[in-house]
């Protein structure tokens, strides 16, 4: 998830983050800081989500980026070589427990 911060503008909570094109700011409907945090996370996920269904490979890549330099990331890459050959082309909703 991108780096963001919650602030106040004209008595209302707002969520802000920087992009390459400049700063983005959205007004929130929340009344408390905890509500603002929840609403900000939902808003960011909704804005940054792709418009089409994500494949297992896309989700795997996004998770690897999120893992960064952690020790588990190397193991995740190794497991991905095996898993993505079989499931990488499927969308996340197409996979079942049996897969």
N, C-alpha and C positions, 0 to 999 in steps of 0.2 A: 504494500500500500504506500502511496506517496506520502511525503512529509507535509503535514498541514498544521495549522494552528487555529484555535478558536478565539475569537475576540468579540468585542462589542462595538456596535455602530448605531448611533441614534437610539440607544436604549435596547437594541435587539442583539441577539447573538448572531454572529456570522462565522463562516469557515473560510479560510484563506490558504492558498498555496501558490507557489511559483511554477510557471511553465516557461518554456523557451521563448514564447511569444509575449510573456509578461505575467503579471499577477492575476489570479482568478479569485473572485470573492462572491460568495452566495449568502443570502440572508436566510436564517433558519427560523422555524416557528417555535422553537423550544423556549421554555420559561426558566429552566434550571440548567446549571452546567452539565449535569449528568445526561439530561435529555439532549442537550446540544451535542455532546460527544457521540451519542448513539445516532442522532440524525445526521451528523457530519459524516460518520463512517458509511452510513447507508447511501448518502448522496454521492460520495466519492466513488463507491463501488458501482453505483448505477451509471455515473458519468463515464467511468473508465472501462466499463464492460463492453466487449465487442457486440456488434449488432446481430451477428450470426452465431449459431451454436459452435462452441469450442470443441476441438478434438482433444483426445487424451494427450496427444503429443504437445499441443499448445498449452494445456494445463500443466503438463510435466515441465515444460520449459519455463513457464512462469514461476513454478515452485522452485526450480533450481536457481533462478535469479533471486528469489526471495531468500533462499538459504545462504547465498553469498559465499563467504570463505569458511563457513563452518565445517567441522570435520565430517559431518554427515553428508555434505555435498558430494564428496568424492565417491562415497558408497552409492548415493542416489544416481550418479552418472553411470556407474557400472550396472546397476539394476535396470536403468532405463534402456540400456542396449538390448537387453533381453525382452523386456515388457513392451517396448514401443514397436518392435517388429511385428508383434501379434495384435496389439490393441491401439497403436498410435493413430491409425486412420479413422477409428470410430469416434463418434461424438460421445460426450460424457453420459448422455441420456440413453445411449444404445447399449452401454455395458451392463452386464448383469453380475450377480454374485458368482455364478458359475464361471464367468470369464476370468 
